[in-house]
Amino acid sequence: MNIEQMKTVLREILAKTDLTPCVVGHRGVGKTAGIVQICREIGRRYVPLRLGQMEVGDLVGIPYREGTIMHWSRPSWWPGDEEPETVVHCDELNRAQQEDTLQAIFQFVEPPAEGQPRALHTHKLHPRHKVVVTINPPDGTYQVATLDRALIDRMVMLYVETDYTCWAGYAASRGLDDGVRGFLAANRQMLAKQGQPMDMQVEPTERAWEMVSILRKNCRFPQELEMEVYAGIIGKEAAITFMRWLHDQRNRPVLAGEVLDHWPEVAQRASAQRDDLQAATFADLVATLQGVKALSEQQEESLVAYIDCLPRDMRFGLVKSLVKIPPVALAIAKDKYDAVVLEAIRAISEEA
């Protein structure tokens, strides 16, 4: 992705999740500038940490004692609970010169556990503050450390590459020299050349799939970037397989058995179906229920939940078909389902 695409993705992640994006790109491509621009656009304070220049004490603070208890002073860069919303930019993560520095920051870049604040040693970060990481790829052309897989597994890797069109827009907005802009318009190959593939050995794990789930529930990425974002969490092969599976699912209607027996798993997909797929689910439900003698309580509730997710006209049509099936009619006519089906039943009675 280019810088503008990166900004689109970062804006979603920072605004809607507590995940930690890690922007991977070659020198000069605009990683830091893009993050600063996002902070300006969304009204967040920007705090940079040059980890290649920091020691453990710079991160966790200096120890001091109160009576018999040891405490650590809050570092000067640490955003307080009452301070404006802040993005802490952990720059040069893989340039940390000391192993203990990298181990110290490990906890900070890890997304917080559910219901818990992000932490660094004894310091707790208010949820309004977010964290972003940037690194150069370990492709042999930079003096950087190789990040272990446990650390990579805790971040959303976003790979940024040189893009002339994106740079030209930036150059125009900054009023860069016309001669430079004109020369590069005719000689685009003179921008930064791509190095080796920026593969961070990302692999699918349980934690990685949970991050994908968080992004899918909370964020909306442009379609052309969705697979690329997921590839930075579970790896390219798994992301391609996952996106193909989703595509196949989108073109397959939810079946009656899924509605009746697995509603929590298919609820979101069923609610978002196109009208033609919804009609197929409708028909399969009616056909399947024709032969039932009774519904379990769970199946009753699942069926009513599906009815509730339908538009008014389709809800009326489905209920009209279902009341012709005696055991189903008895089930959905219960008082506890009045809020969902009563209006449709009344309309059917008036029509009769």
N, C-alpha and C positions, 0 to 999 in steps of 0.2 A: 504494500500500500504506500501511497505518497503521504506527504505531510498533512495535506488537507483532509485526506481520508483518516489519517491517524487522529487528527483533532476531533473529527466526527465521532469516532469510536471512543476516544478518551472522555469526551464530554458526556456520553451516555453512561460509561462505567463510573465516573466520578459522581455524577448526579444521582444515580439510582442504585449503586451497590457499595459495599465496603471492600471489594476485591482490590488487589494491587496490580495495576498494569505495569509491565516492564517493556519499555520501548528499546528495541534493538536496531542499531543502524550504524553505518560507517561515519567517519568523522566529517563534519561540515554539512551533513545532510539537512540539519535544521531541527534536531530532536528537542534541544533545550528551548530554542526560539518558539517552537510550536507549543510547548507546555506553558511558557510565559504568556503567549497570546491567548491560550484558553483561559488562563487565570484572569486575564483582563476582561475577556468576553463574558465570563460567568460571575465576575465580581468576587473572586477569591484572592486572598493574600498569598504571595509566592515566597516560600522559604527554601533556598537551595542548600544542600549538604554535599560538599565535595569530599566524598568518602576516601578518596585517594590521599587526602591530606589530614585525615582525622585519626585519632587514637581512641581507645575505649573510653577514657575519661571525658573526651569531647562528646561522647554519645550518652553515657549513663550519668555523668556528673561526678563531682568530687565527694568522697565520703566524709561525713562528720558525725559526731556522737552527741546524743542527748541522754545524759545519764548512762544507763547501761545498754542503750539501743543505738544501733548504727543506722544512719540515713544517708541518702545521696541527694546532693543539691540538684535542682532542676537546671538543665543546660540552658544557656541563653537563647538558643534557637527554638526551644520547645514551645509550641503554641499553648497558651493557657486556656482554661475552660471558658473564660469570658471573652477571649480575643476573637476577632472576626474569623469567619470561615477561611481555612488555610489549606493550601496544597504544599506538603513537604516533599521536595524533589530530592530523592536519593540518587545523586549523580555519580557516575563512575563506580558503581557497586563492585564490579569485578576488578577494580584497580586498588582496592583496599590493600595497603602494603603489609599489614600484619594480620595473621590468621585470627587472632582474638577479636580484631575489629570486625571482620566479616562475621564471626560467630555472634558478636554482640548485636549487629544490625539484623541478623536472621529473624529474631523475634519480632522486630519492628515491621518488617515488610510482610510478615505472615498475616493474612486476613484474620480479624478477631473471631473468636468462637462466638456462636450465636448467643446474644444477650450480654456479651462481655465486651469491654472496650479494647482497642488495640493498645499494646503495652510495649515498653522498653525497660527492662529491669523492673524497678519499683514505680516507674512513671506510667500513668494511664492517660491515653490520648482521648479527648472528647470526640464522640462520633461525628461531630460536624466537620472535623478535620480529616483530610484524605492524604494518601501517600502514593507517589509515582516514582518509578525507578527508570533509569536509563543506563545502557551499557553499549560498548562497542563489541561486535561479535568476536569470539575467540577463534579466528580463522588463520592465526599465525602471523598476521600483519600488525598486531597490536600487543603491547606489553601488558597483558591482562591475565588474571587467574581464571581457571576453569571452574565454573560454578557447579556444585554437586547437584544431583538430581532432586534431592529432597528440597533444596531451595528453589530450583526451577519449578518444581511441582506446586509451589505456593503462589505463583504469579501468573498473570495472563500475558504471554509473550506476544508483542506486536512488532512485526518486522517492517521497517521503513526503508524505502529505496529512493534513489535519485529520480526526479521527474521534472523534465524541462518546463512543461506547462505550469506546474505548481510553482517552480522557482521564478518563472517569468512574472506571474501574478504578484509574488512577494517583492520582486525587484521593482515593479511598477509602483506598488504601494509605498515602498521605501524611497522612491525617487532616485534609484541608482543611476550611475552615469549612462547616458544614451549610447556612447560608444561601446561600453561593455555589454549592454543589453543587445545592441544590434549585432555585435560579433557573435555572441552566444546563440542568437536566433538562427544564424547561418552555420554555426559550428557547435551543434549540441553535444557532440562527442567530447568537447572540452570541459564539460561538467565532470564531477567526480565519477570515476569509473567504478563499476561494481566489483567487489572483491569476490571471494569464494562464497558459496551459498551460506546463509546465516542460520545454519541448523544448530539449535540448542539442545538436541537430543530429547525433545519433548515426547512423552509417552502417555498413553491413557492410564489413569489410576482412579481409584474411588474418589479421591479428593478432586481430581481434575474433572470428573463427570459431574460432581456437585457444583463446581464453578460454572460449567456449561449450563447446568440447570438454572442457576441463579441468573445468569445472563439472559437465558431464553425467557424467564419469567418477568424480568424487570426491564430489559433493554430492547430497543428496536434499532437494528443496524441496517444500513442499505443492503439489499439482497446480494450485491456483488462482493460485499465485504464479510458477510456472515461466515462463510466457510473459512476464510482467512483468519478470522478472530478465533474460531474454535480450533483451528490447526495450531494456534499458538498455545493451546491448553492441553489438547489430547494428541497432538501430532497430525501430520498431513494425511496419512493413510486412514487413521480412525475418523478424521473429520470428513473425508470424502465418503467413506462408507456410511457415516451417520447422516450426512446431507442427502445421499441417495435414498436411504431408508425413509427419511422424512418426506422426500418428494413422492416416493411410492405411496406413503400413507396418505398424503394430501389428495392423491388421485384415487383413493379407495374409500368407499363409504364405510362409516362405522356400522358394524353388524348388530343384529338384534341381541345376540348372545353377549356382546361387549357392553351394550347398554344395560342389560338386565343383571349381568353377573360381574362386570368390571367397570361400573360407572365412574368411580373416582379417577381411574387411569385414562378414560377416554372423554371425560366431561369437556375439557378444553377443546379437543379436536371436534367433538360433536357439535358444540356451540358455534364453532367457526366454519362449519361446512358450507360449501356453495349450495344453492337451492337444488341443483340436480342431484348432488350427493345426499342432501337432506331428504329428498323424495325417495331415494333408494333405501335409506335407513327406515323411513316411514313404512314403505312397502314390506321390507323384511320383518319389521316388528309385527305388523298386522298378520302376515303369513305365519310367522312363528307362534304368535299367541293364539291363533285359531285352534291349535291342538292342545293347549294347556288345560289342565283340570283345576289348577290353583296356582297362585303366586306366593312365594315366600314374602315375609315382611320386607326383607332387603330388596327383593325384585320389585315390589310395589313402590318403595321409595325411589328406587333408581328410575323406574318408568315415569313416575310423576316428576322427578327432577329433569328428565329429558323433555317431557312435555313443557315444563316451565321455561326451558331455554329456547323454545321455538318462537318465531314471530306469531302474532295473533292469528293470522289467517291459517297458517300451517297448524297451529295448536288446535284450532276449531276443527280442521279437517281430520286430524289424527284422533281426537276425542270422539268425533262422530263415527269413525270406523271402529274404535275400541269399544264403545258402548253396545255394539252389536254382538260382542263376545261376552256371554253371561258372567263367567268367573272374573274377567277383567273389569267389566262394568261394576260388579260388586266391590272390587278392590278400589278402583279410583273414585267411587262415589262416597267413600268414607268422609266423615266430617272433617278429619284432620287435613284432608287434601282440598278443602273448599277454596282456599286462596288461589289455587292453581287451576282447577278444572271447573269450578262452579259456573263461571261466566260462560264457558263453552257449552256446558250442559243446558244452561238457561237458553242460550241461543238456539240450540238444537230443539228444545221443547217448543220455542216460539215458531220455529220453522215448520215443525210438525203440525 
